[in-house]
Amino acid sequence: MVLLMLGLVLFLGVHSTRVFADGWRTQFIAARGANAWKGLYAVLSIAGFALMLWGFGLARQQPVVLWNPPTWTRHLAALLTLPAFVLLAAAYIPGNAIKARLHHPMVLGVKVWAFSHLLVGRTLAAEVLFGAFLVWAALSFRAARARDRAAGTVYAPGRAGPTVVAVAVGVVAWAGFAFWGHGALIGVRPFG
């Protein structure tokens, strides 16, 4: 559990600099350059992610079971991850109406993904992992919206074509992960 916590602190910590230390981040970039920041960010993110995966894997070997969720929550969680994948796709496909309306769809996708997994996370490690991501996503979304308001950011209206592409990419990615990837990579099959 210690490695999981350390990984979460490192991974979510570096991803929280815009939330809690934006001034320090700006000073770092001004003093050392954007590439130095990107390099440090990447190294810390990868290290945190690796520690998080390793720690979660170790915690799964000796789980501390908190509760046994009803079967229907597994189906609800699988269904909720569908919009999470669409939101994630919308973050990267330019010109879509989802991003134009929501402004930060990736962070909203993380919120939905984390919440859905909290519904079925029966162990302490799962609740810590997904709870941490849910809190991070909520704080990150709020900070991003505040930055947008302060900067007077105006998002261009979305177009139908890129919106359809974002939805299609999200649905295909969700189906691939739900029906094959989650079982192959995580060892849990959402639909079986």
Secondary structure, 3 states (H helix, E strand, C coil): CHHHHHHHHHHHHHCCHHHHCHHHHHHHHHHHCHHHHHHHHHHHHHHHHHHHHHHHHHHHHCCCECCCCCHHHHHHHHHHHHHHHHHHHHHHCCCEHHHHHHCCHHHHHHHHHHHHHHHHCCEHHHHHHHHHHHHHHHHHHHHHHHHHHHHCCCCCCCEHHHHHHHHHHHHHHHHHHHHHHHHHHHCCCCCC
